[in-house]
Amino acid sequence: MTRHPVANSDHPTPGGAQCVGSCDPAEHFDIVLILRRQSSAEFHELVDKLASNDPSAKPISREEYERRFGASADDVKRVEQFATSHGLQVAHADPAARRVVLSGTVQQYNAAFGVDLQRFEHQVGKSKFHFRQPNGPVHLPDDVHEVVTAVVGLDNRAKAQPHFRLNHAPTSSDPSIRPPIRAASAVSNSFTPLQLAELYDFPPGDGKGQCIALVEMGGGYDTADLSAYFKGLGVSAPTVEAVSVDQANNAPTGDPNGPDAEVTLDIEIAGALAAAALIAVYFAPNSEAGFVDAVSAALHDSQRKPSVISISWGAPESSWSQQSLSALNDALQTAVALGVTVCAASGDSGSSDGMSDGADHVDFPASSPYALGCGGTHVSASGGQITRETVWGSAAAGGNGDDGATGGGVSSTFALPAWQKGLRVVRGSGGAGALVRRGVPDVAADADPATGYVVRVGGTDTVVGGTSAVAPLWAALLTRINATRGTAVGFVNAKLYAQPAAFNDITSGSNGDYSAAPGWDACTGLGTPVGSKVASALASA
């Protein structure tokens, strides 16, 4: 039997990680095989037209997508036969999402995919992490090699980071030590979501009839926090549903400095600004497979039918295996076809995106040309009006470098989209030059923890910032617009780039190697929203 490597299925090992031996042959877990779609050329033609704002193209329903572009019954059968021949159990097959979930042991996976699963240990600061991954590419025999586009789940390393920042005075250079969140009463220049909606001139509305999907890779929320928070704001509490993906659940840790802050922040911002919308929270394991599965679950949820997805987690492009990056980018293309807008945080570690190699990096999935990348600013306001707004992380903003800076830069993975052609990128030291690849972010809003969001986590009103706050803020704005229109705006990038007057242009500050400038820049994108103008621009598009 001839085997062939699956394209891009090598898994990069992080610097400093040590192999500590082979995995236990009896260890049992699930993996996911992603299958090719039917009518691939027709699908990509549709996505290209929608992404370029071609008026002849319209998004399709989930039912039509399944019929035209799901996996074929024959392809699913081939994969099931392959699994059975190697003693693997087919736990679930979803032709619409083109996913087949297999259940088996390390020994069975090693034999079926021609790999040797190894255990690794990685020290980061004072924390030690353990994970498994294969020692080389995944191999498949002729009869299924052409059918399977990705095999995810063999690698279980947690890659995605939540993009929130705590409002605190830094006390240590060790990134594993997090000082506690500063109480809201100790922060004078902070805002509720309602105040920011006023500053950004959001159109009226509550998102009635819409669903916002939040993708979460850990932590959870306490309903008592949500009830108290919305009551304190004087808004009706939205309906919040936890959706389990790959056996993950709403599991608050009780640590307000951990992922609970991310989950709660997302819900409270989205819920405060779109109180009549359903807030569906998709909890998945923090792994590449979990991330892909969570986005897929939201896209193919024919019960809740989210029209906007907000993602506040991510990692530098270079941290992802090319296979998983391609699989998640493919899911974002599906979002374009379905008319679902995906808002993704651009990261909180400036132009390096937290990497220590001295190079510039951008965060994925915000760097995907099929996502709306959301960057961050520092806001000063008085009398219900913005008095000054600069890049988060710049000296001009008075930001503390240890408290982060908005992610942004130029992708090393994705080509220049049509709607960014002709733009220029400004570096702090090298002057301006033509943008030649996908630039990040697309849009921005308040993110500096020094001018952060008042939220309630762990029973305490606290202040949190980060670009993770910007994604749900933009998701709520688009949800209000969707509810008023009666139809989803879908992929908005090309439409927004055609309407620069719908933004507050941010022209001061930097995120490290990139500087703000008139028009689009690699710190704040087009700028922050003038919500009523964004609504008008999308209504007429």
N, C-alpha and C positions, 0 to 999 in steps of 0.2 A: 504494500500500500504506500503510494507516494504522498508525502506530506509537504505542505508549503507554508512558509511563515505568513501570518496575518500582517498586513502592512501597518507599520508604526506601532506594533504591539510591544516594543521594548519599553521597559520602565526605568526611568532615570533614578539612580540612588542618590539621596541628598548627601552633600559633602559632610564628612565626619561620621556618617552612619557605618556601623560595623556589622558584618555578617556573623552571626553566632551559632550557625548550624542549620540543618534541615528542619523543616516543619514536621510535626508529629503526623505520621501517615494516616492516623485515625481521626485527625481533626476534621470536623464536619461543618460545612457552610454552603451558602448559595452563591451562585454567580449568574450573570446575565449575558446572553448572547443577543446582539442587535443585528437584525437581518436587513438585507437590501429592501428598498421599496419598489413597488410596482411602478411602471411608467416614470422612471427616474428623470428622463429628459424633459418630459412634460411638466413634472413637478418643478424642476429648476427653472424652466421657462416662466412658470407662474410666479415663482419667488422673485426672479429678476425683475419682472414687470412690476410687481407690488413694491419692491424695494426702491425702484426708480420712480414711483408715483405715476405709473402709466395709467391713465384714466380708463383704458379698455380692460383692465384686470380688476377682479373683485375677489376678496377672500372667500373661502369655502367653508361649509359647515363641517363639524367633526364627523358627521355621518358620511358626507361626500368624500372627505379625506380618507376615511377607512376604506371606502369602496374603491377609490381611484389609486390611492398611494400607500395603503397598508401593505403588510407582507402577504404574499400569496399563500394559499393553502398548501401548495406543493412544497414551497420553501420551508414552511413550518414543519411539514411531515418529514422532510429530509433531515432537519435538525433533530427532531424527536427520535428518528431511527438511529442517528449517530449517537445520541445520548444513551439510548437503550443498549446499544451494542457495547458500550463501555461501562455498563452498570450504573449509570447516572439516572436519577429520577427527574422527570419533567414536573417541576412544582407548579408552573403556571405558563401558559402561552397567551400572548396578547397580540393578535395580528394587527390591530389598529395602531398600536405603539411600536410594532415590529420588534417585540421583545419575547424571548423565551428564557424563563428562569429555570436553572438546573440546580439540583441539590446533590451533593456528594462529598467524598472525603479527599484529603490531600493526595492520597495514593491513586485514587481514581482520576483526579484532575491531571496529575503528572503523566499518567499513561494516556489519557484521552487527548491532551494538548501538547504532548512532547516537551514538557517543562520540568524544572526541578524547583519546587517552592522552597524558599529559604526564609529564615527568621533573621531580622535585623534589630539592632539597638541603636538609638540615636539620642545623644545628650544635647539638650537645648537649654542653656542657662543652668538652673538647678533642677530642671525636670528631665526625666528619662522616659523616652517613648519606645515602644516595641511595635513592630509591624512585620507583615510577610509580603513577599513579592517574588515573582518568577525570576530565574537567573538569565533569561533570554526571551526572545519573541515566542509568542504562541503559534503553534503549528496545527494545521487542519488538513485532512485528506481532500482529494480532488472533488468528491461529491458534495461537500459542504463549504469548501473554501470560497467558491464564488458566491455563496449565499450569505455568509456571515461577514459583516463589516467591522464588528468590534466584539471583543470578549472582555467584559469588565467585572471586577469583583475578586480576581485572583490577588490583586494588590489591595490591601486594606489600610494603607497609610492615610492618616488624616492630613489632607493638604489645605483645605479651605479654612480661611480665618474669618471671623466676624469683623466687619469694618466699623466698629464703634470705638470711641475714645472717651475715657472718663475725665471729668473735670477734677483735676487734682494738681497739687504741687509735687513735681517729681522728687523722689527720695532715693532712687537707686538707678544705676545704669544697667542693671541686670533685667532684661526684658521679661524674665519669668516672675519677677516680683511686681505685683500691681498694688499701688497704694489704693486705699478705699475711695469710693465715689464721694465727692464733696456734696454735702446737703444743699438743696436748692436755696435755703434761707441764707447760705453763705455766699451765694453768687448773685451779684447785682445785675449783670448784663446777660440775662438769659430770657428765653421766650417759651411760651406755650405754642403748640401747633396752630392754635387759633390766631394768636398774635402774628405768627409768620404768614399765615394765609392772608391776613389783612395787609401786611407789609408787601406781600407779593401780589396783591390785587386779585386774589382768586375769585372766579365767578361764583355766584350763589349756587347752592345745590348740596345734596347729601348723598349722592350716589345710589339712590333708590333703584332697585332692580338689577344692580350690578354685583359682581363678585371680584374681590381682590385676592389673589393667591400670594401668600408669603412663603418663601422657601427657607427652611431652617435646618441646620445641620447639628443640632444639639441643644441642650437646655430646655426651657419651657416657661410657661406663664402660670401665675396664680390668679384665679378668677377674682379673689378678694382685692388684689391690686387693681385689676381692670375696673371693677365696680366703683371703687373709691376714686379712682382717677377720673373717670368720665363724669361721675357725680360732681366732683370738685370743679370740673370745667363747665358744668351746666349743660352738657350735651347728653342725648340719649345713648345708652350703651349699645354698641353694635352687636350683632350676632357673630360670635366667634366659634369656629369649628376646628378642632384638631383632626388632621387627616394623617393616618399612619402609613408610612412608606417603608417597605422592607423591615417590618416589625419594630420600627422606631416609633416612639410616642411622645406626647407632651410629658416631659420629665424634668420639672424644675429642680435645680440642685440646691436652692436655698442660698447660693452665693451671688449677691447682687453685683459683684465685680466680674462674673463669668458670663457664659452664653445666655443666662436668663435675662441679662440686661439687653442683649441683642433682640431676643424674641419679644420681650415686653415693649421695648422701644418701637419695633416695627408695628406691633398691633396698636399701640396707643397713638402713634402718629397717623397711621392709615385710618384707624377707627374714629379719631377725633374729627378728621377732615372729610370723611365719607361715612357718617354714622348710620346711614340706612343701607349701606352695602353689606353683603356677607363677607366676612373676613375669614378665609380658609387658610389654615396654617398647616403646611405640608412638612411633617417631621421625617427626616431621613438620617441614616447613619452618616457620619462625617468621613466619607471616602469618595473616590471618583465615581464608583458605581452608585452610591447613594445620591450624589449630586445629580447625575444623569437621570436616575429613576425619579427623583423628586420633581424635576422640571417636566419630565415626560408625564408623570401622574397628573400634574396640574393641567397640562395641555390637553390630555385626553379624558379629562373628567367631564363626562357628558351629563352628570347630575348637577354639579355646581356651576359649570361653564364659566370659569374666570375669563374676564376680558382684559385684565392687566395682571402681570406677574411682577412682584418686587423681590429682588435678590440682593441681600446685604452681605453675602459671603463671597470670597474669591481667593485667588492666589496668583502669583506672578506667572506669566505665560510659560516660562522656562521650567516651572515646577511640575507641570502637567505632563503625563505621557501623551504623545501625539495622538494615540488612538482615542483616549478619553476626551482630549480637547476637541478632536474632530466629531466625536459622538455628541458632545454637548452643543457644539456649534450647529450640528445637523438638527438637533432638537429646536434650536433657536430659529432655524430656517422654517421648521414646521410651524412655529409661532407666527411667522410672517404669513404663511399660507392660510392659517386659521384666523388671521385678523386679531391676534393677541399681542399687546404691547408688553415688552420685557424691559423693566428698569433695573439697572445693575450698578451697584456702588463701585467707584473707581479706585478705592483703596485709601488708606490713611497714612501712608509712609512716604509720601513725596515721590520724586522722580525715580528713586531707586526701588520703590515698592517693597522696601524692607530687605532687599538682597544686599549682601556685603561684598560683592565682587567689583564694586566701583563703576559698574555700568548702569545705564538707565533701563528700567523695566516698566511694563504696564500690566495691569491686573486683568485677569480673565475670570468671569465671562464679560466684564464691561468692555473689553477690547474687541469682542465680536462685532462685526459690522451689522449684525442682526439684533443687537441690543442697544438700548438708549443708555450710554455711559453717563453716570451722575457724579460730578465732582463737587468740591466744597469751597465755601467762602467764610469770611469773618464779617459779621454784620454789626454796625452801630446804628441805633435808631432813637428817635425822639418824637413824641407827639403822634405816634402811629405812622411815621414816615421813616424810610431809610435815609440816614444822614451820610453814611459812608459804607462802602462795601468793597472788600479787597480779597485777594486770594488767601485762603486758609494756609498758614504756614509762612507767610511773608513777614519780614521785619516791619513793613508798613502797617500790618494788621495788629502788631503788638503780640503776635502769637508766640508761644513757647515751643521751640523746636522739638523738645522732648515730648510734647503733647501732640505731635504728628503734623502732617501736612497733606493736602489733597493729592491723591494719585493722579497721574496724567503723563502723557508722553506720546511716543510713536511706537506702534506695534512692530514686533519683529516677525510676526506670524501672518498677519492679514494684509492683503493688498489694499490700495487706496480705493475707497468706495467712490462711485460717480458723484455723489452729493458732497464730497469733500475736495473734489478737483479744483485746483486754482488757489487753494488756501496756502498760507505761509505759517511756519512755526518759528517762534522766537526763543532762542536759548539765552540764558543769562550772560554767557561769555562769548558765544560765537556769532551773535547777531541773528538775523532772520534768514530763512531759507525756505525753499519750496517744500511743502508736505508731500512726501513720496509714498507713504504707507498709511494705513488706518491711524488716525489721530484720536486720542482719548483725552478728556471726556467730550460728550456732546452738549451737556447742559450742567447746571450747578444750582446750589442753594446753600443756605447756612449749614455749616458743618463743624466749625471750630468749637471745641468744648468750652473755650473761654466765652463764647457767645452761644452756648448750646441750648438744648431742648429740655424743658422741665418735664420729667416723666416720673412714674411711681414704680419702684422696683423693691421687692423685699420689704414692703410695708413703709417705705420712706420715699418722700418726694426728693428726687435727686436731679442732677443735670448731667446729660450725656451728649456728646457730639459724635462726629465721624460721618463719612459719606454714606454709612448705612442709614442715617436719618434722611438723607436726600432721596434715596430710592423710593421709600414709602411716601414721602411728601409729593414727589412727582407722580407716583402711582395714584395717589388720592386726587390730584389735580386732573389727571386724565380720566379717572373714574367719574368725577363730576361732569366732565365734558361728554363722556359716553352716555351718561344718564340723560343729559339734556338733549343730545342729538338723537337718542333712541337707537343708535348703532355705534359699534366700537370704531374708534379712529384707527386701530390696527397699527401697522408699522409707521412711525411718525418721523423718522430721521430726515428723509428727503423733504418732507413737508415743512419741518421746522427750519432746516437750513435755507429754505427759500424765503423765510420770514424773519430776518434778523431783527427787525424793529419790534418783535414781540418779546424782546429780552432786555434786561438791564445789562449793558456791556460792562464787564469788569476789566479794568485797564491797569491796575496797580497790584504789584506783589509777584511772588514766585513760589514754586513748590520744590525748589532745589535747582535743577539744571534748566528748567523752563520758566519763562516769564509771561505775565499777562501782557496783552496788547489789544489795540482796537480790533473789533471783530472776533472771530474764533481764535482761541489760544489753547495750548496744551495744559492749562491749569483749570480753567472754568468753562471750556467749550464756548458755546454761543453766549453764555451768561446765565443770569438767574431769571426766573419767569416774571413777566407781567401777565398774570393769569388771564385777565380778560382778553388781552391781545392774543395769547396762545389759543384761547377758546375760539376767537374769531378766525384766526388763521386756519385752525383745524376744521372749523365749521364750513369754511369756503373751499377747503382742499378737495 
